Amino acid sequence: MASPTSIPTLAELDRLVASPFQKLSALLDGIAPGAEPINFSLGEPQGALPEFVAPVLNETMADFTRYPPIRGTADLRSAIATWLGQRYPTLKGEIGADTHVLALNGSREGLFSAIFPARARRADVETPAVLIPNPFYQAYAAAAVAGGAEPVFLDSEAETGFLPDLDALSDDLLDRTIVLYLCSPSNPQGAVADGAYWEKAVKLARKHDFLLFADECYSEIYTEEPPEGALEVAFAANGGFSNVLSFNSLSKRSGLPGLRSGFIAGDSEFLASFGRFRNVACPQTPLPLQAVATTAWADEAHVAAGRRIYAENFDVADEILGDCFGYQRPQGGFFLWLDMSAAGGGEAAAKTLWKVCGVKVLPGGYLAREDFNGRNPGQDHVRVALVHGPAVTREGLARIVTTLG
């Protein structure tokens, strides 16, 4: 449940937005790995490069000499709009490439920079709040603080389906909220918001006039049915996208984190304002990379191939982990959220695994913040990124079970 917290001081800000990976490096500093290292700490896909990347780059190489349009090329925005209509059939023909889509320099850039026009949009709010799932993606908290808002952390644990309990939010808090961040499938737990959950979030956003920032960058990595999306639910409610923005990228969907290409889509009024802001304050994606992105959004074969590899990895996890560490196959994403309370908590387990068997995992406490009771909802867990092939996954998980199971 959320509770009011003061806007952080500079020292608190440093702690709040410190990179989890910097913290992990400090934790393991001076400890030699006990075996050939396997890195499960970073959510960086390790699959094969899609075949179309090199040919498209070669064809467009000369465009590195040109300034790219900040909104994205017409071809890229059209490809994104078409993809949204194919992915969510009720949106076919309803997403305007010129009005409902902006290209981003990766979704993280947008998730952060969109806070500034969001704050300006509700300049009447004296003590603005930004609602953030806990555990959370650090860009959300950094955005809240940079935008002069109070970050309010909403514990998202097994009891709430690993998503924030929206029914627990008071009207007073919602009235001063300017943005609610929601991630589905969630990082790190892999929970998926169903249509009813999105509908509740959309209704709250429209009733209290805040923006719903739906971080859906893991939307194409799922174990059974494709997750429902915030935009399709918003459109079903009133035939429009007011108050709702969806963020996505090619980092996870296409295994191209180095491309730095994503998008924001939805509320056209907000996107017009955000576009003006980005025109002077945000980075462009180079034209050859936009050309690759255009091709990527139009191709599903490489996405399906990646999804099959992740499914194989989870089959391996089912076999090796069973019910160890509270393991449950996630609904989406490629992370495991393992309970290490019997091993002394997330930090202790991470140190032991690195020292004994060379497996690097991320302590869950580094992805969360203490609640008003001083408890960190991630402290007993580790996040394991299954971004390698099945053989490496099998070896790494076997080492974890042998060492701690």
Residue pairs with C-beta under 8 A, 6 or more apart in sequence:
1 154
1 155
1 165
1 168
1 371
2 131
2 152
2 153
2 154
2 168
2 169
2 173
3 152
3 371
3 372
4 150
4 152
4 173
5 150
5 151
5 152
5 153
5 372
6 150
7 145
7 148
7 149
7 150
8 15
8 16
8 145
8 151
13 145
16 141
16 142
16 145
16 151
16 369
17 138
17 141
17 142
17 145
18 138
19 138
20 138
20 362
20 363
20 366
20 367
21 41
21 42
21 362
23 363
23 366
24 41
24 350
24 360
24 362
24 363
24 366
27 347
27 350
27 351
27 363
28 350
28 351
28 354
28 360
31 351
31 354
31 355
32 355
33 354
33 355
33 358
33 360
34 354
34 355
34 356
34 357
34 358
35 357
35 358
35 399
36 358
37 358
37 359
37 360
38 358
38 359
38 360
38 388
38 392
38 395
38 396
38 399
39 360
40 359
40 360
40 361
40 362
40 384
40 385
40 386
40 387
40 388
40 396
41 360
41 361
41 362
41 383
41 385
42 362
42 385
42 387
43 187
43 252
43 334
43 335
43 385
43 387
44 257
44 385
44 387
45 251
45 252
45 255
45 257
45 306
45 334
45 387
46 255
46 387
46 388
46 389
47 255
47 305
47 306
47 309
47 389
48 255
49 255
49 256
50 254
50 255
50 256
50 296
50 299
50 302
51 302
52 292
52 295
52 296
52 299
52 302
53 256
53 292
56 288
56 291
56 292
56 295
57 288
57 291
57 292
59 291
60 287
60 288
60 291
61 288
63 286
63 287
63 288
63 291
64 286
64 287
64 288
66 287
67 284
68 284
68 285
68 286
68 287
68 290
69 284
70 275
70 278
70 279
70 282
70 284
71 77
71 102
71 103
71 275
71 278
71 279
72 80
72 101
72 102
72 103
72 263
72 285
72 290
73 103
73 287
73 290
73 291
73 294
74 97
75 290
75 291
75 294
76 103
76 290
76 291
76 293
76 294
76 297
77 97
77 98
77 101
77 102
77 103
77 263
78 97
79 293
79 294
79 295
79 297
79 298
80 97
80 101
80 103
80 263
80 265
80 297
81 95
81 96
81 97
81 100
81 101
81 265
82 297
82 298
83 297
83 298
84 91
84 95
84 101
84 231
84 265
85 91
85 92
85 93
85 94
85 95
86 92
87 219
87 226
87 229
88 229
88 231
88 232
90 232
90 235
90 236
91 231
91 232
91 235
94 235
95 101
95 231
95 265
96 268
99 268
99 271
99 272
100 241
100 265
100 266
100 268
100 271
101 263
101 264
101 265
101 271
102 110
102 263
102 264
102 265
102 271
102 274
102 275
102 278
103 261
103 262
103 263
103 285
103 290
103 293
104 110
104 247
104 249
104 261
104 262
104 263
104 264
104 285
105 260
105 261
105 262
105 282
105 283
105 284
105 285
106 249
106 251
106 257
106 259
106 260
106 261
106 262
107 215
107 217
107 247
107 248
107 249
107 251
107 262
107 263
107 264
108 137
108 139
108 262
109 260
109 262
109 282
109 283
110 247
110 262
110 263
110 264
111 137
111 139
111 140
111 143
111 181
111 213
111 215
111 247
112 139
112 142
112 143
112 146
113 143
113 274
113 277
113 278
113 281
113 282
114 143
114 213
114 245
114 264
114 274
115 130
115 143
115 144
115 146
115 147
115 149
115 179
116 146
116 147
116 277
116 281
117 270
117 273
117 274
117 277
118 147
118 178
118 179
118 211
118 213
118 270
119 128
119 147
119 148
119 149
119 178
120 273
121 178
121 211
121 270
121 273
122 128
122 178
122 209
122 210
125 176
125 178
126 176
127 150
127 176
128 147
128 148
128 149
128 150
128 176
128 177
128 178
129 149
129 150
129 151
129 152
129 173
129 176
129 177
129 178
130 140
130 143
130 144
130 147
130 149
130 150
130 151
130 152
130 177
130 178
130 179
130 180
130 181
131 152
131 154
131 164
131 169
131 173
131 177
131 179
131 180
131 181
132 140
132 141
132 144
132 151
132 152
132 153
132 154
132 181
133 140
133 153
133 154
133 156
133 163
133 164
133 181
133 182
133 183
133 186
134 153
134 154
134 155
134 156
134 164
134 368
134 369
134 371
134 377
134 378
135 156
135 187
135 188
135 189
135 364
135 367
135 368
135 377
135 378
136 153
136 181
136 367
136 368
136 369
137 181
137 183
137 187
137 215
137 367
138 367
140 151
140 181
141 151
141 369
143 179
144 150
144 151
144 179
145 151
147 178
149 178
149 179
152 173
152 177
153 368
153 369
153 371
154 164
154 165
154 168
154 169
155 164
155 371
155 377
156 162
156 163
156 164
156 186
156 189
156 191
156 377
157 377
161 191
162 186
162 189
162 190
162 191
162 337
163 182
163 184
163 186
163 191
163 193
163 197
164 182
166 197
166 200
166 201
166 204
167 200
169 204
171 208
174 204
174 207
174 208
174 210
175 208
177 208
177 210
178 210
178 211
179 210
179 211
179 212
179 213
180 201
180 204
180 205
180 210
180 211
180 212
180 213
181 213
181 215
182 193
182 201
182 212
182 213
182 214
182 215
182 230
183 214
183 215
183 216
183 217
183 218
184 191
184 192
184 193
184 198
184 214
184 215
184 216
184 218
184 219
184 227
184 230
184 332
185 191
185 192
185 218
185 219
185 221
185 222
185 227
185 330
185 331
185 332
185 333
186 192
186 333
187 218
187 333
187 335
187 367
188 333
188 335
188 337
188 364
188 367
188 378
188 381
188 383
189 330
189 335
189 337
190 218
190 330
190 331
190 332
190 333
190 335
190 337
191 330
191 331
191 332
192 222
192 227
192 228
192 331
192 332
193 201
193 227
193 228
193 230
194 228
195 228
195 233
198 214
198 228
198 229
198 230
198 233
198 234
199 233
199 237
201 212
201 230
202 212
202 230
202 233
202 234
202 237
202 243
202 244
203 237
204 210
205 211
205 212
205 243
205 244
206 237
206 238
206 242
206 243
209 243
210 243
211 243
211 244
211 245
211 267
211 270
212 230
212 234
212 243
212 244
212 245
213 245
213 247
214 229
214 230
214 231
214 244
214 245
214 246
214 247
215 247
216 227
216 229
216 230
216 246
216 247
216 248
217 247
217 248
217 249
217 251
217 252
217 253
217 262
218 252
218 332
218 333
218 334
219 226
219 227
219 229
219 248
219 253
219 332
220 226
220 252
220 253
220 303
220 307
221 252
221 253
221 306
221 307
221 310
221 332
221 333
221 334
222 307
222 331
222 332
223 311
223 314
223 329
223 330
223 331
223 332
224 331
227 331
227 332
229 246
230 244
230 246
230 266
231 241
231 244
231 246
231 265
231 266
234 240
234 241
234 242
234 243
234 244
234 266
235 241
241 265
241 266
241 267
241 268
242 267
242 269
243 267
244 266
244 267
245 264
245 265
245 266
245 267
245 270
245 271
246 264
246 265
246 266
247 262
247 263
247 264
248 262
248 263
248 265
249 261
249 262
249 263
250 256
250 259
250 261
250 262
250 293
250 296
250 297
251 257
251 259
251 262
252 333
252 334
253 296
253 303
253 306
254 296
254 302
254 303
254 306
255 302
255 306
256 292
256 296
259 285
259 289
259 292
259 293
259 296
260 285
260 289
261 285
261 289
261 290
261 292
261 293
261 296
264 271
264 274
265 271
285 293
296 302
309 389
309 390
310 334
310 386
312 390
312 393
313 334
313 386
313 388
313 389
313 390
313 393
314 329
314 330
314 386
315 390
316 390
316 393
316 394
316 397
317 327
317 329
317 336
317 386
317 393
317 397
318 329
320 394
320 397
320 398
320 401
321 327
321 336
321 338
321 397
321 401
324 338
324 401
324 405
325 338
325 339
325 340
325 404
325 405
326 338
326 339
327 336
327 338
330 336
330 337
334 385
334 386
334 387
335 383
335 384
335 385
335 386
336 383
336 384
336 386
337 364
337 381
337 383
338 361
338 381
338 382
338 383
338 384
338 400
339 380
339 381
340 346
340 348
340 349
340 380
340 381
340 382
340 404
341 380
342 404
343 349
343 352
343 404
344 352
345 363
345 365
345 379
345 380
346 363
346 364
346 365
346 366
346 378
346 379
346 380
346 381
346 382
347 363
347 365
347 379
349 361
349 363
349 382
349 404
350 360
350 361
350 362
350 363
350 382
352 403
352 404
353 359
353 360
353 361
353 399
353 400
353 403
353 404
354 360
356 403
357 399
357 400
357 402
357 403
358 399
359 396
359 399
359 400
359 403
361 382
361 383
361 384
361 400
362 382
362 383
362 384
362 385
363 378
363 379
363 381
363 382
363 383
364 378
364 379
364 380
364 381
364 382
364 383
365 376
365 378
365 379
365 381
366 378
367 378
367 383
368 376
368 377
368 378
368 379
369 376
370 376
371 377
384 396
384 397
384 400
386 393
388 396
